[in-house]
Amino acid sequence: ILCFLAVLLAHAAQSADRIVNGADVTSTSFAPWQVSLQKSGSHFCGGSVISATRIMCAAHCVQTIASSTTVVAGTVNWKKPGQSRQVQAWISHPSYSSQTIDYDYSMITISALNLNSAVAAIEVASQEYAAGTQALITGWGKTSGGIFGQIPDNLQFAYTDLISQLQCKASWGNQVTDRMQCAGGVGVNSGCQGDSGGPLAVNDNGTWKLVGNTSWGSSNCNIAVPSAWSKNSAAYSWIMSHM
């Protein structure tokens, strides 16, 4: 299921939707903030637990969301929910643009999750991290490109490095804004159905910080070019105002 149908043909970019060259997550205590957004029992986007009642996501994921959408947490297999909650409310950043994919932030409200080792909140990053910082990406997006790519049952993860705006603009030009954090481009990618809205996390001296939310990348899932996440430090005040 495509979370976002607007493709930027001029730049060959689309919503970022799968991890390539990742590995299986085997424990629910690994990235316990990861959730699956589901409609009619089908996974369509990821998200991150930032409190017992709030899920951080991407704006492009919630454009067709409904109250029947469920948030599934506490599992490595999206078909086997540990905890499932119906969406109660959702909001996108007021400056979100479907044309530029700028300000790609959204917040989802659910009834309270039971926080434990399998379902835990991640702290939203209030600061920007330097290029070269290692980051963790997770999701249930496709593991290979093309029409035959399949969404895996098992949560995937990979480590990648943050890159500078200058490096990212070398691939994508002025499409890259100050609200975007780029990473990857050297063998792993989170840029092509299912990972959108999910976490880009950095371990900051033992505390995991939610640096970004999977936003967009190469339309052909090219692992040689970087992908972009909506940078949470750039919208920190807005995020906190909806906590």
LUMSEMI-96846 format. One line per field, with one value per residue: residue in three letters; x, y, z of N, C-alpha, C in turn. Coordinates in pm, whole numbers, padded with zeros to 5 digits. Layout:
N
tivo: [Ala, ...]
n.u: [X, ...]
n.v: [Y, ...]
n.w: [Z, ...]
ca.u: [X, ...]
ca.v: [Y, ...]
ca.w: [Z, ...]
c.u: [X, ...]
c.v: [Y, ...]
c.w: [Z, ...]
This chain:
243
tivo: [Ile, Leu, Cys, Phe, Leu, Ala, Val, Leu, Leu, Ala, His, Ala, Ala, Gln, Ser, Ala, Asp, Arg, Ile, Val, Asn, Gly, Ala, Asp, Val, Thr, Ser, Thr, Ser, Phe, Ala, Pro, Trp, Gln, Val, Ser, Leu, Gln, Lys, Ser, Gly, Ser, His, Phe, Cys, Gly, Gly, Ser, Val, Ile, Ser, Ala, Thr, Arg, Ile, Met, Cys, Ala, Ala, His, Cys, Val, Gln, Thr, Ile, Ala, Ser, Ser, Thr, Thr, Val, Val, Ala, Gly, Thr, Val, Asn, Trp, Lys, Lys, Pro, Gly, Gln, Ser, Arg, Gln, Val, Gln, Ala, Trp, Ile, Ser, His, Pro, Ser, Tyr, Ser, Ser, Gln, Thr, Ile, Asp, Tyr, Asp, Tyr, Ser, Met, Ile, Thr, Ile, Ser, Ala, Leu, Asn, Leu, Asn, Ser, Ala, Val, Ala, Ala, Ile, Glu, Val, Ala, Ser, Gln, Glu, Tyr, Ala, Ala, Gly, Thr, Gln, Ala, Leu, Ile, Thr, Gly, Trp, Gly, Lys, Thr, Ser, Gly, Gly, Ile, Phe, Gly, Gln, Ile, Pro, Asp, Asn, Leu, Gln, Phe, Ala, Tyr, Thr, Asp, Leu, Ile, Ser, Gln, Leu, Gln, Cys, Lys, Ala, Ser, Trp, Gly, Asn, Gln, Val, Thr, Asp, Arg, Met, Gln, Cys, Ala, Gly, Gly, Val, Gly, Val, Asn, Ser, Gly, Cys, Gln, Gly, Asp, Ser, Gly, Gly, Pro, Leu, Ala, Val, Asn, Asp, Asn, Gly, Thr, Trp, Lys, Leu, Val, Gly, Asn, Thr, Ser, Trp, Gly, Ser, Ser, Asn, Cys, Asn, Ile, Ala, Val, Pro, Ser, Ala, Trp, Ser, Lys, Asn, Ser, Ala, Ala, Tyr, Ser, Trp, Ile, Met, Ser, His, Met]
n.u: [00086, 00073, 00187, 00200, 00124, 00216, 00468, 00785, 00869, 01060, 01286, 01309, 01211, 01044, 00800, 00954, 01007, 01117, 01355, 01661, 01904, 01907, 01862, 01697, 01504, 01516, 01422, 01175, 01260, 01442, 01460, 01203, 01023, 00918, 00634, 00357, 00142, -00185, -00437, -00740, -00616, -00376, -00040, 00081, 00235, 00504, 00584, 00661, 00670, 00629, 00521, 00297, 00053, 00098, 00201, 00467, 00493, 00494, 00370, 00275, 00185, -00056, -00251, -00458, -00559, -00779, -01035, -01061, -00813, -00540, -00289, -00014, 00185, 00481, 00583, 00772, 00679, 00454, 00207, 00134, 00025, 00149, 00041, -00251, -00399, -00671, -00677, -00731, -00715, -00552, -00293, -00140, 00161, 00105, 00234, 00292, 00371, 00253, 00362, 00635, 00716, 00793, 00816, 00727, 00571, 00376, 00136, -00006, -00280, -00360, -00533, -00393, -00087, 00056, 00345, 00654, 00923, 00894, 00745, 00821, 00875, 01047, 01278, 01224, 01445, 01600, 01805, 02028, 02224, 02567, 02709, 02811, 02749, 02639, 02334, 02026, 01798, 01468, 01203, 00911, 00912, 00944, 01197, 01333, 01358, 01131, 00845, 00806, 00889, 00849, 00666, 00812, 00731, 00872, 01026, 01272, 01615, 01879, 02202, 02315, 02478, 02446, 02428, 02553, 02371, 02482, 02606, 02378, 02234, 02393, 02305, 02028, 01967, 01797, 01569, 01608, 01550, 01575, 01427, 01478, 01655, 01921, 02050, 02255, 02306, 02514, 02491, 02286, 01940, 01644, 01435, 01222, 00772, 00623, 00802, 00772, 00727, 00843, 01115, 01425, 01695, 01926, 02185, 02256, 02492, 02398, 02127, 01851, 01759, 01502, 01564, 01459, 01184, 01087, 01080, 01126, 01277, 01485, 01309, 01343, 01451, 01726, 02028, 02253, 02219, 02132, 01867, 01583, 01473, 01217, 01331, 01339, 01435, 01407, 01143, 01078, 00944, 00681, 00621, 00640, 00434, 00214, 00221]
n.v: [-00118, 00210, 00477, 00735, 00911, 01109, 01169, 01304, 01373, 01520, 01503, 01240, 01135, 00991, 00903, 00771, 00438, 00170, -00057, -00144, -00398, -00450, -00613, -00878, -00782, -00928, -00916, -00776, -00578, -00434, -00133, -00049, 00152, 00153, 00142, 00000, 00128, 00054, -00039, -00201, -00436, -00432, -00336, -00004, 00221, 00339, 00442, 00623, 00571, 00830, 00905, 00761, 00804, 00927, 00923, 00973, 01068, 01082, 01352, 01287, 01031, 01043, 01155, 01013, 00887, 00730, 00704, 00438, 00335, 00156, 00147, -00048, -00192, -00310, -00547, -00763, -00870, -00754, -00864, -00981, -00844, -00694, -00493, -00320, -00026, 00189, 00467, 00788, 01062, 01292, 01499, 01714, 01896, 02241, 02368, 02176, 02049, 01879, 01886, 01958, 01800, 01910, 02004, 01760, 01637, 01469, 01403, 01151, 01059, 00824, 00584, 00512, 00336, 00042, 00090, -00075, -00319, -00395, -00202, 00116, 00464, 00696, 00961, 01278, 01437, 01741, 01877, 01924, 01674, 01602, 01560, 01237, 01113, 00808, 00640, 00469, 00290, 00164, -00057, -00186, -00182, -00249, -00484, -00503, -00344, -00257, -00407, -00655, -00655, -00728, -00661, -00729, -00967, -00951, -00710, -00488, -00374, -00132, 00022, 00350, 00648, 00991, 01265, 01579, 01885, 01997, 01776, 01624, 01790, 01774, 01549, 01590, 01858, 02175, 02072, 01976, 02087, 02294, 02157, 01894, 01593, 01425, 01098, 00805, 00640, 00480, 00193, 00115, 00195, 00383, 00441, 00373, 00121, 00131, 00194, 00460, 00740, 00619, 00566, 00752, 00714, 00815, 00716, 00883, 00912, 00688, 00735, 00703, 00904, 01050, 01145, 01189, 01139, 00898, 01008, 01076, 00955, 00799, 00714, 00468, 00321, 00340, 00245, 00392, 00660, 00925, 00927, 01109, 01237, 01382, 01640, 01643, 01828, 02069, 02128, 02126, 02280, 02286, 02012, 01957, 02116, 01968, 01751]
n.w: [00000, -00092, 00089, 00017, -00264, -00426, -00644, -00691, -00985, -01124, -00973, -00924, -00680, -00395, -00138, 00151, 00198, 00256, 00405, 00280, 00257, 00528, 00853, 01040, 01321, 01635, 01892, 02106, 02270, 02134, 01977, 02094, 02062, 01809, 01594, 01410, 01166, 01074, 00839, 00802, 00881, 00742, 00709, 00664, 00723, 00934, 01273, 01579, 01928, 02148, 02383, 02625, 02505, 02260, 01922, 01710, 01371, 01008, 00807, 00553, 00585, 00721, 00566, 00456, 00670, 00907, 01164, 01203, 01174, 01313, 01568, 01614, 01856, 02032, 01914, 01695, 01470, 01249, 01205, 01434, 01687, 01985, 02147, 02063, 01945, 01875, 01655, 01784, 01738, 01511, 01377, 01138, 01062, 01023, 00810, 00628, 00305, 00031, -00216, -00197, 00008, 00244, 00593, 00703, 00924, 01171, 01432, 01626, 01825, 02074, 02287, 02609, 02596, 02746, 02896, 02879, 02869, 02606, 02482, 02459, 02519, 02311, 02335, 02194, 01975, 02052, 01948, 01668, 01507, 01429, 01099, 01004, 01238, 01376, 01304, 01378, 01183, 01144, 01040, 00861, 00589, 00231, 00136, -00094, -00415, -00689, -00860, -00755, -00499, -00153, 00149, 00454, 00714, 00947, 01156, 01033, 01060, 01034, 01038, 00977, 00853, 00945, 00717, 00586, 00504, 00275, 00150, 00098, -00071, -00292, -00416, -00434, -00470, -00435, -00329, -00080, 00242, 00542, 00722, 00693, 00751, 00624, 00541, 00492, 00171, 00112, 00067, 00245, 00278, 00333, 00164, -00013, -00006, 00308, 00527, 00581, 00795, 01010, 01255, 01280, 01466, 01722, 01936, 02211, 02425, 02567, 02579, 02376, 02103, 01911, 01610, 01354, 01117, 00888, 00558, 00262, -00048, -00299, -00595, -00714, -00518, -00477, -00342, -00343, -00313, -00084, 00166, 00303, 00615, 00818, 01012, 01351, 01540, 01413, 01427, 01688, 01888, 01790, 01798, 02075, 02164, 02106, 02262]
ca.u: [00000, 00153, 00145, 00205, 00119, 00278, 00608, 00851, 00930, 01177, 01401, 01298, 01200, 00912, 00797, 01055, 00924, 01167, 01496, 01734, 02028, 01893, 01858, 01580, 01501, 01477, 01372, 01087, 01329, 01525, 01374, 01066, 00939, 00865, 00496, 00300, 00010, -00254, -00576, -00800, -00521, -00259, 00058, 00104, 00336, 00559, 00573, 00743, 00608, 00700, 00461, 00199, -00064, 00134, 00284, 00526, 00481, 00512, 00243, 00223, 00121, -00188, -00342, -00576, -00584, -00918, -01047, -01051, -00671, -00488, -00147, 00028, 00313, 00528, 00599, 00865, 00600, 00340, 00083, 00110, 00039, 00160, -00065, -00317, -00482, -00736, -00642, -00835, -00701, -00424, -00271, -00020, 00217, 00027, 00311, 00324, 00343, 00260, 00442, 00777, 00734, 00853, 00741, 00660, 00552, 00240, 00123, -00125, -00322, -00424, -00549, -00261, -00016, 00122, 00487, 00732, 01045, 00859, 00682, 00883, 00881, 01178, 01284, 01238, 01570, 01584, 01924, 02074, 02347, 02666, 02732, 02898, 02690, 02570, 02192, 01953, 01670, 01389, 01074, 00856, 00900, 00997, 01341, 01390, 01280, 01059, 00706, 00801, 00933, 00747, 00678, 00843, 00656, 00962, 01085, 01409, 01694, 02011, 02273, 02359, 02538, 02388, 02512, 02526, 02283, 02560, 02618, 02246, 02198, 02470, 02221, 01888, 01949, 01724, 01458, 01644, 01528, 01625, 01343, 01511, 01782, 01956, 02140, 02269, 02363, 02630, 02460, 02157, 01850, 01508, 01372, 01139, 00644, 00604, 00883, 00737, 00681, 00919, 01220, 01570, 01730, 02067, 02217, 02329, 02545, 02314, 01985, 01809, 01687, 01431, 01616, 01374, 01075, 01114, 01003, 01131, 01405, 01489, 01188, 01378, 01512, 01869, 02104, 02372, 02185, 02075, 01724, 01556, 01380, 01179, 01422, 01256, 01486, 01362, 01002, 01068, 00840, 00550, 00602, 00615, 00304, 00108, 00241]
ca.v: [00000, 00331, 00576, 00870, 00888, 01219, 01140, 01420, 01316, 01596, 01464, 01095, 01110, 00954, 00876, 00672, 00328, 00040, -00071, -00238, -00447, -00453, -00744, -00900, -00754, -01054, -00894, -00660, -00474, -00360, -00029, -00072, 00267, 00133, 00094, -00021, 00183, -00046, -00023, -00329, -00542, -00423, -00235, 00095, 00319, 00322, 00554, 00610, 00605, 00936, 00902, 00652, 00837, 01002, 00858, 01064, 01009, 01177, 01409, 01220, 00906, 01061, 01226, 00928, 00812, 00731, 00660, 00292, 00300, 00109, 00154, -00176, -00174, -00422, -00670, -00759, -00918, -00662, -00941, -01036, -00727, -00705, -00402, -00253, 00086, 00261, 00608, 00877, 01193, 01310, 01635, 01736, 02030, 02332, 02411, 02061, 02061, 01751, 01906, 01961, 01709, 01987, 02000, 01629, 01595, 01450, 01347, 01068, 01037, 00695, 00555, 00486, 00208, -00004, 00100, -00182, -00343, -00416, -00079, 00225, 00593, 00750, 01106, 01356, 01514, 01886, 01932, 01860, 01596, 01629, 01464, 01129, 01046, 00684, 00638, 00344, 00296, 00042, -00052, -00303, -00154, -00348, -00511, -00496, -00256, -00316, -00447, -00783, -00639, -00764, -00611, -00843, -00981, -00922, -00577, -00479, -00262, -00108, 00141, 00437, 00771, 01118, 01345, 01723, 01942, 02014, 01645, 01581, 01873, 01729, 01449, 01628, 02000, 02260, 01998, 01955, 02207, 02291, 02065, 01757, 01532, 01319, 00993, 00691, 00657, 00391, 00052, 00097, 00302, 00371, 00534, 00328, 00115, 00073, 00250, 00601, 00779, 00549, 00640, 00766, 00731, 00828, 00687, 00997, 00879, 00590, 00769, 00708, 01026, 01042, 01255, 01217, 01049, 00862, 01100, 01051, 00910, 00761, 00643, 00331, 00262, 00334, 00248, 00475, 00800, 00940, 00948, 01222, 01225, 01513, 01665, 01682, 01947, 02188, 02152, 02079, 02354, 02237, 01875, 01963, 02179, 01868, 01639]
ca.w: [00000, -00098, 00189, -00038, -00407, -00501, -00676, -00748, -01104, -01168, -00894, -00903, -00536, -00349, 00004, 00187, 00243, 00293, 00439, 00196, 00318, 00673, 00917, 01124, 01464, 01698, 02028, 02119, 02346, 02040, 01918, 02144, 02025, 01674, 01581, 01276, 01139, 00994, 00795, 00764, 00906, 00655, 00745, 00559, 00764, 01067, 01364, 01700, 02056, 02220, 02516, 02629, 02423, 02139, 01822, 01612, 01238, 00898, 00762, 00433, 00626, 00782, 00477, 00431, 00792, 00954, 01303, 01206, 01169, 01440, 01597, 01671, 01925, 02113, 01837, 01582, 01357, 01245, 01200, 01567, 01774, 02129, 02192, 01951, 01987, 01767, 01647, 01837, 01672, 01443, 01327, 01058, 01076, 00936, 00693, 00543, 00162, -00040, -00337, -00164, 00122, 00352, 00718, 00699, 01063, 01221, 01566, 01640, 01964, 02100, 02429, 02665, 02587, 02868, 02868, 02941, 02792, 02466, 02433, 02535, 02451, 02276, 02354, 02071, 01975, 02048, 01884, 01544, 01525, 01327, 00992, 01046, 01353, 01340, 01337, 01362, 01112, 01157, 00971, 00792, 00446, 00138, 00148, -00228, -00500, -00800, -00837, -00687, -00361, -00055, 00285, 00540, 00839, 01058, 01160, 00985, 01110, 00974, 01086, 00870, 00904, 00906, 00627, 00591, 00403, 00153, 00087, 00051, -00185, -00407, -00482, -00448, -00498, -00341, -00270, 00059, 00321, 00679, 00800, 00651, 00790, 00529, 00587, 00401, 00039, 00096, 00086, 00311, 00236, 00381, 00074, -00125, 00054, 00439, 00635, 00600, 00928, 01112, 01326, 01263, 01607, 01756, 02075, 02265, 02558, 02634, 02565, 02235, 02064, 01783, 01529, 01239, 01078, 00749, 00476, 00118, -00102, -00440, -00641, -00749, -00399, -00505, -00217, -00362, -00287, 00050, 00190, 00392, 00727, 00872, 01124, 01464, 01610, 01340, 01460, 01826, 01960, 01744, 01850, 02219, 02188, 02085, 02355]
c.u: [00089, 00099, 00128, 00220, 00184, 00426, 00669, 00933, 01057, 01303, 01401, 01293, 01058, 00918, 00890, 00991, 00987, 01316, 01556, 01865, 02025, 01895, 01735, 01603, 01447, 01417, 01285, 01151, 01426, 01434, 01228, 00971, 00873, 00720, 00462, 00165, -00060, -00397, -00625, -00700, -00398, -00168, 00076, 00208, 00390, 00534, 00655, 00663, 00691, 00636, 00357, 00081, -00032, 00230, 00334, 00529, 00514, 00376, 00187, 00156, -00023, -00288, -00468, -00610, -00731, -00922, -01041, -00907, -00624, -00337, -00110, 00168, 00353, 00542, 00709, 00797, 00471, 00207, 00044, 00127, 00055, 00052, -00121, -00410, -00543, -00697, -00760, -00834, -00565, -00415, -00141, 00033, 00144, 00101, 00345, 00282, 00359, 00341, 00592, 00815, 00808, 00760, 00661, 00648, 00404, 00245, -00010, -00153, -00395, -00453, -00417, -00211, 00037, 00273, 00564, 00857, 01017, 00797, 00734, 00887, 01026, 01172, 01303, 01363, 01540, 01702, 01955, 02205, 02438, 02669, 02834, 02847, 02616, 02425, 02133, 01823, 01601, 01259, 01036, 00839, 00964, 01148, 01409, 01299, 01205, 00921, 00695, 00851, 00819, 00774, 00705, 00752, 00741, 01022, 01231, 01481, 01823, 02070, 02323, 02419, 02461, 02484, 02468, 02426, 02356, 02576, 02485, 02205, 02278, 02393, 02083, 01864, 01868, 01595, 01482, 01630, 01585, 01541, 01373, 01648, 01811, 02054, 02152, 02333, 02484, 02592, 02337, 02071, 01714, 01420, 01284, 01022, 00655, 00685, 00843, 00683, 00762, 01043, 01358, 01619, 01881, 02083, 02309, 02370, 02451, 02165, 01949, 01726, 01626, 01469, 01522, 01272, 01088, 01022, 01008, 01271, 01390, 01365, 01218, 01458, 01663, 01949, 02229, 02344, 02118, 01924, 01707, 01452, 01339, 01254, 01345, 01306, 01438, 01216, 00975, 00957, 00701, 00521, 00566, 00478, 00188, 00131, 00132]
c.v: [00122, 00430, 00713, 00858, 00998, 01190, 01263, 01374, 01390, 01552, 01314, 01060, 01072, 00929, 00760, 00553, 00192, 00039, -00179, -00272, -00437, -00597, -00754, -00851, -00879, -01037, -00770, -00549, -00394, -00263, -00046, 00044, 00249, 00081, 00076, 00046, 00090, -00005, -00159, -00443, -00541, -00308, -00135, 00200, 00280, 00445, 00525, 00652, 00715, 00964, 00790, 00677, 00907, 00921, 00964, 00995, 01117, 01226, 01332, 01088, 00925, 01132, 01145, 00844, 00826, 00682, 00508, 00243, 00258, 00129, 00024, -00160, -00303, -00553, -00653, -00809, -00837, -00735, -00996, -00926, -00763, -00619, -00331, -00145, 00153, 00408, 00693, 01014, 01199, 01452, 01637, 01876, 02123, 02377, 02295, 02084, 01925, 01763, 01898, 01860, 01780, 01986, 01870, 01569, 01570, 01386, 01273, 01047, 00904, 00684, 00498, 00344, 00171, -00007, -00004, -00205, -00359, -00293, 00037, 00352, 00631, 00902, 01176, 01442, 01663, 01954, 01857, 01789, 01613, 01521, 01362, 01055, 00920, 00688, 00501, 00369, 00161, 00057, -00183, -00278, -00263, -00362, -00518, -00410, -00331, -00366, -00579, -00774, -00664, -00697, -00731, -00848, -00929, -00782, -00583, -00361, -00251, 00015, 00220, 00562, 00893, 01189, 01491, 01765, 01956, 01882, 01600, 01660, 01837, 01624, 01502, 01777, 02071, 02197, 01977, 02087, 02189, 02201, 01919, 01716, 01418, 01221, 00888, 00726, 00569, 00248, 00020, 00217, 00277, 00458, 00476, 00248, 00056, 00132, 00393, 00628, 00720, 00623, 00639, 00803, 00734, 00796, 00796, 00965, 00789, 00617, 00779, 00833, 01007, 01164, 01290, 01108, 01024, 00937, 01067, 01007, 00874, 00681, 00500, 00264, 00245, 00347, 00335, 00624, 00811, 00952, 01062, 01186, 01365, 01532, 01721, 01805, 02076, 02221, 02116, 02150, 02307, 02099, 01880, 02024, 02081, 01741, 01639]
c.w: [00000, 00002, 00127, -00188, -00489, -00521, -00741, -00869, -01145, -01095, -00866, -00755, -00500, -00199, 00037, 00254, 00268, 00322, 00351, 00265, 00471, 00724, 01004, 01266, 01533, 01837, 02032, 02200, 02261, 01966, 01962, 02118, 01888, 01677, 01433, 01270, 01042, 00962, 00751, 00777, 00819, 00699, 00631, 00595, 00900, 01151, 01488, 01823, 02121, 02357, 02512, 02536, 02292, 02052, 01725, 01477, 01134, 00851, 00643, 00467, 00671, 00691, 00446, 00555, 00833, 01098, 01316, 01198, 01308, 01447, 01670, 01727, 01995, 02040, 01734, 01456, 01353, 01240, 01337, 01671, 01920, 02195, 02069, 02004, 01865, 01772, 01696, 01769, 01605, 01389, 01247, 01086, 00979, 00812, 00600, 00398, 00096, -00169, -00307, -00056, 00236, 00474, 00729, 00840, 01091, 01359, 01573, 01788, 01974, 02249, 02481, 02643, 02724, 02839, 02949, 02856, 02643, 02402, 02517, 02452, 02423, 02288, 02219, 02079, 01964, 01979, 01756, 01572, 01404, 01220, 01040, 01168, 01308, 01388, 01308, 01287, 01125, 01080, 00906, 00643, 00361, 00153, 00013, -00314, -00607, -00761, -00762, -00542, -00265, 00079, 00376, 00661, 00955, 01045, 01117, 01049, 01031, 01042, 00965, 00933, 00856, 00810, 00633, 00484, 00269, 00078, 00026, -00072, -00310, -00486, -00519, -00473, -00392, -00289, -00120, 00135, 00462, 00769, 00768, 00701, 00694, 00593, 00478, 00269, 00015, 00136, 00166, 00277, 00298, 00293, -00031, -00076, 00194, 00552, 00669, 00740, 01040, 01158, 01263, 01403, 01626, 01904, 02127, 02409, 02637, 02628, 02418, 02211, 01926, 01700, 01415, 01213, 00928, 00655, 00327, 00075, -00249, -00480, -00682, -00637, -00414, -00376, -00226, -00343, -00150, 00049, 00290, 00497, 00769, 01004, 01244, 01538, 01544, 01368, 01605, 01903, 01921, 01800, 01998, 02251, 02171, 02166, 02462]
